[in-house]
């Protein structure tokens, strides 16, 4: 998985490194989100939220 226009063919190792880095980033992001959510009061956590694309 190379950059845009990469035609070197890449290797399985570079793909594994890329996906490992993405998994680590996901874990870090989840940790930050859950840490922030843990600080919310129950009322704040359950409060209705309005967004551009409502669920």
N, C-alpha and C positions, 0 to 999 in steps of 0.2 A: 504494500500500500504506500505508494509514493505520492509526491505532490502532483498537482495538475499537469498533465502532459508527460508524466514519467513513463518512459518506455523501456526502462532497464529490465523490466521483468520482476524485480524485487525478489525477496526470498521469504520462505516461511518464517524464518527468524524475525525479519523485520515486521511481518504481519502480526506475529505473536507479541512482539514488543509493543506495537501500536495498540493492540486490543488490551494488553495488560495495563498500559498507561491509561486507557479509557476506563477500564474497570476501577483503577485506583482513583481516578478523578470522580467517578460516580460515587464511590464509597465516601470520599471527602465531602462531596456535595450533599449527600444524604445525611452525613453527620452534622454538617452545619445547619441544614434545614430542621432536623429533629431536635437539635440543641435549642434552636430559636423557638420551636413549637413548645418545647417543655417549659419555657418561661412564661407562656401565656396562661392567663386565668381560664377557668372552664368557660366562663361567659364569652371571653374574647375568642377562644378557640371555636366556639359554636356560633358565633355571630354570623349573620347573613352577609355575604360578600357579593358585590355586583362587579361584573367584568364585561369586557367587550364581547366575549364569546361565552355566554352563560351556559352552564351544564343543564 
